Amino acid sequence: MLDLIEFLAMGSFLGLAAGVSPGPLLAVTISETLQHGKREGIKVAVSPLITDLPIILAVLFVLSHLTGSDFVIGIIAFFGASYLIYSGMESLKIKKDSFELNAGKKDALKKGVIVNFGNPHPYVFWLSIGGPIIYKSFSTHVWATILFIAGFYMLLVGSKVGVALIVEKSKSFINSKYYFSVIRTLGIAQIVFGLTFIKVGLDSLNVI
């Protein structure tokens, strides 16, 4: 039971960190909300539910051919650690007015799909972090996998929807000290989580 809760918590944390941290998809979510209202912002927020499935399947296919190599798994773990630590440090450095808002016509869902397919972050995340965690969850229980993915997308999409709703009510929120405090706290947590991936890499390479 504790293992299942651990995977749910892990997915929820990673989803929240990805959901509220500045990036192309969040910028489009905010932009569409400010220009056309919360409905268009929410359409952008849910676009990962459309774009990520083929990305996840492709990554799992690649990883299924690599799981027999501890060396490769170790390298992937170091890559994931580097990504998390870099992402966390970027969150710590974030400043106000970080979002560029571009005017345009209503077509929010299409914009969200295009932006997410062209965004390297989902590919990097699922190859170096999400994919290996899913493989680990398979050996625990199928519910561990389900809870990890459910937690991740509930918080990824839910946090972006929350931002859209808050932005429509209070357009100053996105540059408020409260929002940046949340981002920086999650940044520190990502760095700590990245350090645990270094341990996984060292274990796979039989260094420790």
Number of C-alpha atoms within 10 A of each C-alpha: 6 7 13 19 14 14 26 21 16 18 27 22 20 24 23 22 26 25 25 23 25 16 14 16 23 24 19 23 28 31 24 30 25 18 17 18 16 23 15 23 31 25 21 32 29 20 22 19 12 13 17 17 11 10 15 19 13 16 20 19 12 13 19 13 9 13 13 10 11 15 17 16 21 21 18 21 26 23 21 26 26 18 20 26 22 16 20 25 16 16 23 17 11 15 11 11 9 12 17 11 14 10 11 11 8 12 13 24 20 13 17 28 22 14 18 21 17 12 14 10 15 19 20 16 20 21 23 25 22 23 23 22 19 22 15 14 20 14 10 14 12 12 16 23 22 18 21 26 20 17 21 26 22 16 22 25 23 19 21 26 25 17 26 30 19 17 21 18 11 11 15 10 15 19 14 12 11 11 15 21 13 14 24 21 14 23 25 18 18 24 20 15 18 25 18 15 24 20 17 20 25 17 16 18 16 11 8 9
